[in-house]
Amino acid sequence: MTDQIERELSLPGTPEDLWPALTDPDWLCSWLADEVWLELRPGGEARFRIGDEVREGWVEEVSPPVPGAEPGSGGRLCFWWQAQDDCASRVSLELIAAPDGTILRVREARPLEVLDLVGIPMPGNASGGERYGPALVAA
Amino acid sequence: MSERDPAGAVFEALADPMRRRLLQTISGSPSTATELACELPISRQAVAKHLTALSQAGLLDRERSGRDVRYHVTPAPLSEAVSWMADVGGQWDDRLARLAALGEPVARGRARH
């Protein structure tokens, strides 16, 4: 059982045009967080400041869009972040080519099983659900 | 499976933006369908339909007050998950609004600050 939110935003331009908005710290600082450090490779470090809050994490996936992508394909950036005393969540930012621009699909999920891995007790965490997290991702 | 079904119903109920908005309004103050229809840009019938979905997911309780039924938010065991979703969802709404405002310059790849 995974808590997840999903949002979509239509943007003008192609996925390649918009990739810097997801990966260039200058752009990220203007919408994602006040300060962003991202090491753009799987396993790279990720650090964000949002007001007084610092979130730390790591990069899971960096898949830049392929030029001239067909509708439905695009690029994806996934990272994990976690504020102190909070549980980690996984953010997936996906750029999907659409006929009249690009759709940015955001998913943030808090896979409860991961909390077990890092030793944070989670009441009501039924076992046997989907499994995510570093162990799987490393494959 | 029985443990997962209620949670599935909750997330399905919350997948709809209008239902999230209704839940937010009701969490501010318990309301009747008529009051909600006045506040929100949808008909009373549409409100009633959403309230049924939210009630069935166990997110709302009904309480009779005179001729009306007043809805309030259930302090459910899932409320932690629900409040996480509301918080995180709200944060992304804000972030995407900022990104949308940058949309054109981002697409053109100019306009650095």
Chai-1 contact restraints between the chains, C-beta under 6 A:
chainA,res_idxA,chainB,res_idxB,connection_type,confidence,min_distance_angstrom,max_distance_angstrom,comment,restraint_id
A,M1,B,R4,contact,1.0,0.0,6.0,A-B,restraint_1
A,M1,B,A7,contact,1.0,0.0,6.0,A-B,restraint_2
A,D3,B,A81,contact,1.0,0.0,6.0,A-B,restraint_3
A,D3,B,W84,contact,1.0,0.0,6.0,A-B,restraint_4
A,I5,B,M85,contact,1.0,0.0,6.0,A-B,restraint_5
A,I5,B,V88,contact,1.0,0.0,6.0,A-B,restraint_6
A,I5,B,G89,contact,1.0,0.0,6.0,A-B,restraint_7
A,R7,B,W92,contact,1.0,0.0,6.0,A-B,restraint_8
A,R7,B,L96,contact,1.0,0.0,6.0,A-B,restraint_9
A,L9,B,L96,contact,1.0,0.0,6.0,A-B,restraint_10
A,L9,B,A100,contact,1.0,0.0,6.0,A-B,restraint_11
A,L11,B,G103,contact,1.0,0.0,6.0,A-B,restraint_12
A,P12,B,G103,contact,1.0,0.0,6.0,A-B,restraint_13
A,P12,B,A107,contact,1.0,0.0,6.0,A-B,restraint_14
A,G13,B,A107,contact,1.0,0.0,6.0,A-B,restraint_15
A,D17,B,A107,contact,1.0,0.0,6.0,A-B,restraint_16
A,A21,B,V106,contact,1.0,0.0,6.0,A-B,restraint_17
A,S30,B,L102,contact,1.0,0.0,6.0,A-B,restraint_18
A,W31,B,R95,contact,1.0,0.0,6.0,A-B,restraint_19
A,W31,B,R98,contact,1.0,0.0,6.0,A-B,restraint_20
A,W31,B,L99,contact,1.0,0.0,6.0,A-B,restraint_21
A,L32,B,R95,contact,1.0,0.0,6.0,A-B,restraint_22
A,V106,B,W92,contact,1.0,0.0,6.0,A-B,restraint_23
A,E108,B,V88,contact,1.0,0.0,6.0,A-B,restraint_24
A,A126,B,E3,contact,1.0,0.0,6.0,A-B,restraint_25
